[in-house]
């Protein structure tokens, strides 16, 4: 989304008309990049990071952690097996760590893309 450019659009309320200018492209402003990490729980104790679809279908529970700039945004735990507090905190810590890594990778890729333009 960082590299998306949209055409300029002018709106004329007098005639209820939109004029799209494909020659004038503007970059999409992206203010936040949330990163989600999913964890699969097996046998109420073994936790797997970033499970495949098949692994998710075999596990006893799922946790999804969403972070933005090392800030916890969301924890989703839809049913399934219970999770000990220390396991939940470990998942949050790993989600924050992975979010930071993914954000750096995205920023580097965007920078390289911008350097090519």
Backbone as CSV, one residue per row, in Angstrom:
resi,resn,N_x,N_y,N_z,CA_x,CA_y,CA_z,C_x,C_y,C_z
1,UNK,0.824,-1.191,0.000,0.000,0.000,0.000,0.866,1.251,0.000
2,UNK,2.099,1.126,0.454,2.982,2.289,0.485,3.329,2.780,-0.914
3,UNK,3.271,1.909,-1.905,3.665,2.291,-3.258,2.472,2.585,-4.168
4,UNK,1.266,2.523,-3.638,0.058,2.768,-4.437,-0.059,4.251,-4.765
5,UNK,-0.356,4.528,-6.039,-0.610,5.905,-6.470,-1.990,5.937,-7.103
6,UNK,-2.780,6.920,-6.688,-4.156,7.055,-7.159,-4.294,8.312,-8.004
7,UNK,-5.200,8.278,-8.978,-5.402,9.476,-9.795,-6.064,10.589,-8.993
8,UNK,-5.779,11.803,-9.406,-6.405,12.967,-8.786,-7.877,12.998,-9.191
9,UNK,-8.745,13.313,-8.245,-10.181,13.379,-8.521,-10.699,14.724,-8.047
10,UNK,-11.414,15.406,-8.928,-12.045,16.680,-8.601,-13.555,16.447,-8.630
11,UNK,-14.240,17.047,-7.697,-15.697,16.902,-7.654,-16.340,18.260,-7.870
12,UNK,-17.275,18.304,-8.790,-18.023,19.530,-9.071,-19.446,19.345,-8.547
13,UNK,-19.762,19.905,-7.349,-21.090,19.696,-6.767,-22.210,20.368,-7.566
14,UNK,-21.888,21.382,-8.350,-22.924,22.081,-9.117,-23.592,21.148,-10.122
15,UNK,-22.780,20.269,-10.719,-23.343,19.335,-11.709,-23.240,17.883,-11.241
16,UNK,-22.846,17.703,-9.972,-22.708,16.364,-9.375,-21.863,15.452,-10.273
17,UNK,-20.664,15.937,-10.584,-19.787,15.214,-11.504,-18.381,15.090,-10.911
18,UNK,-17.777,13.948,-11.155,-16.396,13.723,-10.742,-15.511,13.707,-11.978
19,UNK,-14.374,14.395,-11.877,-13.412,14.429,-12.978,-12.146,13.739,-12.493
20,UNK,-11.795,12.653,-13.174,-10.616,11.867,-12.808,-9.474,12.254,-13.728
21,UNK,-8.350,12.666,-13.128,-7.173,13.060,-13.898,-6.112,11.971,-13.756
22,UNK,-6.001,11.109,-14.765,-5.043,9.995,-14.724,-3.608,10.469,-14.898
23,UNK,-3.417,11.716,-15.365,-2.055,12.239,-15.550,-1.458,12.695,-14.214
24,UNK,-2.310,13.051,-13.273,-1.847,13.539,-11.968,-2.091,12.450,-10.908
25,UNK,-1.064,11.647,-10.666,-1.169,10.550,-9.703,-0.624,11.007,-8.348
26,UNK,-1.347,10.661,-7.301,-0.940,11.037,-5.946,-0.708,9.768,-5.129
27,UNK,0.355,9.744,-4.307,0.598,8.556,-3.481,-0.459,8.419,-2.388
28,UNK,-0.825,7.184,-2.113,-1.756,6.889,-1.027,-1.019,7.105,0.293
29,UNK,-1.595,7.862,1.192,-0.961,8.111,2.490,-1.301,6.972,3.433
30,UNK,-0.278,6.275,3.897,-0.445,5.164,4.828,0.160,5.597,6.156
31,UNK,-0.685,5.668,7.172,-0.229,6.159,8.468,0.149,5.035,9.428
32,UNK,-0.482,3.880,9.283,-0.217,2.770,10.189,-0.102,1.474,9.398
33,UNK,0.770,0.600,9.870,0.907,-0.716,9.258,0.769,-1.755,10.369
34,UNK,-0.466,-2.182,10.649,-0.634,-3.215,11.666,-0.114,-4.557,11.146
35,UNK,0.464,-5.332,12.030,0.994,-6.651,11.680,0.344,-7.677,12.601
36,UNK,-0.241,-8.706,12.007,-0.857,-9.750,12.831,-0.005,-11.011,12.798
37,UNK,0.029,-11.697,13.915,0.729,-12.965,14.046,-0.241,-13.951,14.678
38,UNK,-0.348,-15.123,14.060,-1.253,-16.157,14.567,-0.445,-17.263,15.227
39,UNK,-0.972,-17.769,16.314,-0.343,-18.861,17.052,-1.358,-19.998,17.172
40,UNK,-0.908,-21.217,16.921,-1.764,-22.392,17.076,-1.372,-23.111,18.362
41,UNK,-2.374,-23.548,19.121,-2.142,-24.247,20.383,-2.456,-25.727,20.184
42,UNK,-1.504,-26.569,20.562,-1.676,-28.019,20.474,-1.555,-28.608,21.873
43,UNK,-2.435,-29.509,22.226,-2.398,-30.211,23.516,-2.340,-29.256,24.699
44,UNK,-2.966,-28.094,24.579,-3.033,-27.087,25.649,-1.682,-26.589,26.136
45,UNK,-0.580,-26.918,25.433,0.719,-26.448,25.923,1.703,-26.115,24.801
46,UNK,1.668,-26.843,23.694,2.604,-26.576,22.604,2.032,-25.466,21.716
47,UNK,2.857,-24.450,21.438,2.392,-23.298,20.664,3.266,-23.156,19.424
48,UNK,2.602,-23.062,18.274,3.272,-22.933,16.985,2.968,-21.560,16.399
49,UNK,4.009,-20.843,15.982,3.845,-19.528,15.384,3.570,-19.653,13.891
50,UNK,2.647,-18.839,13.403,2.317,-18.741,11.981,1.972,-20.098,11.361
51,UNK,0.936,-20.755,11.877,0.580,-22.084,11.378,-0.011,-22.039,9.963
52,UNK,0.132,-23.152,9.251,-0.507,-23.295,7.945,-1.997,-23.549,8.150
53,UNK,-2.749,-23.549,7.066,-4.187,-23.818,7.154,-4.427,-25.221,7.734
54,UNK,-3.637,-26.176,7.288,-3.792,-27.549,7.786,-3.481,-27.631,9.277
55,UNK,-2.406,-26.961,9.715,-2.054,-26.966,11.144,-3.152,-26.313,11.977
56,UNK,-3.749,-25.231,11.446,-4.840,-24.577,12.165,-6.037,-25.515,12.330
57,UNK,-6.287,-26.341,11.315,-7.429,-27.253,11.398,-7.190,-28.384,12.397
58,UNK,-5.921,-28.666,12.743,-5.590,-29.745,13.665,-5.374,-29.282,15.103
59,UNK,-5.210,-27.988,15.312,-4.879,-27.491,16.650,-6.123,-27.422,17.535
60,UNK,-5.875,-27.219,18.820,-6.990,-27.129,19.766,-7.388,-25.696,20.079
61,UNK,-6.612,-24.725,19.575,-6.932,-23.317,19.808,-6.057,-22.410,18.964
62,UNK,-6.529,-21.188,18.768,-5.829,-20.185,17.958,-5.779,-18.877,18.743
63,UNK,-4.664,-18.173,18.624,-4.542,-16.817,19.168,-3.975,-15.948,18.051
64,UNK,-4.573,-14.789,17.832,-4.027,-13.833,16.870,-3.698,-12.550,17.611
65,UNK,-2.458,-12.097,17.436,-1.968,-10.878,18.064,-1.743,-9.850,16.962
66,UNK,-2.275,-8.629,17.135,-2.071,-7.557,16.168,-1.338,-6.423,16.863
67,UNK,-0.236,-5.973,16.243,0.561,-4.883,16.809,0.798,-3.813,15.752
68,UNK,1.101,-2.608,16.232,1.462,-1.481,15.379,2.570,-0.721,16.092
69,UNK,3.722,-0.666,15.466,4.856,0.062,16.060,5.121,-0.367,17.504
70,UNK,5.210,-1.647,17.742,5.463,-2.229,19.066,4.347,-1.957,20.067
71,UNK,3.199,-1.536,19.596,2.041,-1.284,20.453,0.995,-2.367,20.196
72,UNK,0.537,-2.989,21.257,-0.488,-4.022,21.136,-1.812,-3.388,20.725
73,UNK,-2.389,-3.885,19.619,-3.668,-3.361,19.129,-4.822,-4.306,19.407
74,UNK,-4.566,-5.618,19.294,-5.664,-6.566,19.423,-5.150,-7.939,19.803
75,UNK,-5.952,-8.637,20.590,-5.731,-10.049,20.901,-7.047,-10.754,20.603
76,UNK,-6.991,-11.735,19.713,-8.182,-12.498,19.365,-7.965,-13.943,19.761
77,UNK,-8.842,-14.456,20.599,-8.774,-15.850,21.063,-10.178,-16.424,20.958
78,UNK,-10.543,-16.902,19.732,-11.915,-17.388,19.542,-12.114,-18.826,20.010
79,UNK,-12.517,-19.009,21.233,-12.816,-20.347,21.763,-11.618,-21.255,21.826
80,UNK,-11.882,-22.569,21.724,-10.791,-23.542,21.766,-10.280,-23.749,23.166
81,UNK,-9.080,-24.296,23.246,-8.492,-24.607,24.547,-8.084,-23.338,25.286
82,UNK,-7.973,-23.463,26.605,-7.562,-22.321,27.423,-6.067,-22.077,27.250
83,UNK,-5.657,-20.868,27.604,-4.253,-20.482,27.482,-3.804,-19.925,28.821
84,UNK,-2.679,-20.424,29.297,-2.117,-19.913,30.552,-1.654,-18.467,30.345
85,UNK,-1.696,-17.677,31.396,-1.309,-16.269,31.309,0.103,-16.104,30.771
86,UNK,1.051,-16.938,31.250,2.440,-16.804,30.785,2.567,-17.156,29.302
87,UNK,1.737,-18.091,28.807,1.757,-18.414,27.380,1.185,-17.259,26.557
88,UNK,0.129,-16.641,27.044,-0.455,-15.492,26.355,0.551,-14.342,26.303
89,UNK,1.218,-14.073,27.420,2.225,-13.006,27.444,3.390,-13.309,26.508
90,UNK,3.764,-14.594,26.401,4.822,-14.992,25.477,4.380,-14.750,24.035
91,UNK,3.123,-15.072,23.710,2.601,-14.836,22.367,2.584,-13.337,22.047
92,UNK,2.193,-12.532,23.009,2.190,-11.075,22.806,3.603,-10.576,22.558
93,UNK,4.570,-11.028,23.353,5.961,-10.610,23.180,6.486,-11.027,21.804
94,UNK,6.187,-12.252,21.389,6.632,-12.718,20.072,5.921,-11.956,18.951
95,UNK,4.651,-11.624,19.161,3.913,-10.841,18.172,4.506,-9.454,17.999
96,UNK,4.884,-8.833,19.107,5.514,-7.506,19.052,6.875,-7.604,18.361
97,UNK,7.643,-8.624,18.688,8.955,-8.830,18.057,8.803,-9.040,16.551
98,UNK,7.863,-9.902,16.154,7.641,-10.179,14.735,7.103,-8.942,14.027
99,UNK,6.228,-8.186,14.691,5.692,-6.955,14.107,6.785,-5.968,13.784
100,UNK,7.748,-5.837,14.669,8.876,-4.945,14.442,9.701,-5.404,13.236
101,UNK,9.940,-6.699,13.152,10.710,-7.260,12.032,9.972,-7.053,10.710
102,UNK,8.687,-7.364,10.668,7.904,-7.209,9.440,7.845,-5.740,9.027
103,UNK,7.674,-4.835,9.979,7.638,-3.403,9.671,8.954,-2.947,9.047
104,UNK,10.079,-3.420,9.578,11.382,-3.065,9.008,11.524,-3.604,7.587
105,UNK,11.082,-4.844,7.368,11.155,-5.433,6.028,10.295,-4.651,5.035
106,UNK,9.087,-4.268,5.446,8.207,-3.489,4.578,8.823,-2.132,4.279
107,UNK,9.332,-1.459,5.294,9.948,-0.146,5.089,11.148,-0.231,4.161
108,UNK,11.976,-1.271,4.309,13.131,-1.446,3.423,12.689,-1.686,1.985
109,UNK,11.664,-2.518,1.797,11.160,-2.800,0.451,10.582,-1.539,-0.186
110,UNK,9.854,-0.747,0.590,9.285,0.499,0.075,10.408,1.461,-0.298
111,UNK,11.424,1.561,0.541,12.548,2.447,0.256,13.254,2.031,-1.032
112,UNK,13.479,0.720,-1.204,14.117,0.237,-2.432,13.246,0.536,-3.647
113,UNK,11.940,0.390,-3.501,11.023,0.677,-4.599,11.061,2.165,-4.959
114,UNK,11.101,3.020,-3.930,11.174,4.461,-4.160,12.492,4.869,-4.799
115,UNK,13.581,4.175,-4.434,14.893,4.482,-5.011,14.957,4.130,-6.493
116,UNK,14.160,3.132,-6.905,14.141,2.717,-8.307,13.371,3.711,-9.171
117,UNK,12.440,4.465,-8.570,11.617,5.409,-9.353,12.380,6.618,-9.793
